[in-house]
């Protein structure tokens, strides 16, 4: 573009700590390796990183419409915080916490080209960031990865009536016998990175907490803005 200087404005970008973001995530393959290394360095030193992922508002709207038609499942009350965060609530899909998508299957999916399903398009963004981090995980973060879980779709309850009607379940003897608790504990021991992708928001903030005795200590607040992704180390932070 050839624009006159009179129409140009300078805007100072906020740091991630001030409510901005660390990086804009690239879609070109050439920039993925370098970007993964930069994200890994931030995760190593600070434990969390915010990315701005440029997706169109139309695609986000289509994703919201698609998500509203998802099959929602009741969450076990004792396990909700491990999936939806501290004081988390809303509707969510289920995932098998022990089922992993390995690097080979993720690469094949990404190489297949743009996804037609809008939800799959956003899921591919998570996979591309994960794949860019894989080569440097051991040298930068001190652990290796065997894959990533499926994404969980999470939407808020829009009214008090919905909250009152939301199905609630508690762990029971059958869950213990079926191995639900054992699988969940294995999942908690194994997970290392969490990716929270904000496709559509109406304001609010995400908070990261560090352990402080028996109480959670609020450490970081990140504005909940559409197109923002928060990546953090599960061994150093919880969220809410």
GIHUZI-V862071 format. One line per field, one symbol per residue. ss: DSSP state (H for helix, E for strand, C for the rest). A space follows every 50 residues. Layout:
ss: ???
//
This chain:
ss: CCCCHHHCCCCCCCCHHHCCCCEECCCCHHHHHHHHHHHHHHHHHCCEEE EECCCCHHHHHHHHHHHHCCCCCCEECCCHHHHHCCCCCCEECCCCCCCC ECHHHHHHHHHCCCCCCHHHHHHHHHHHHHHHHHCCHHHHHCCCCCCECC CCCEECCCCHHHHHHCCEECCCHHHHHCCHHHHHHHHHHHCCEEEEEECC CCCCEEEEEEEECCEEEEEEEEECCCCEEEEEECCCCEEC
//
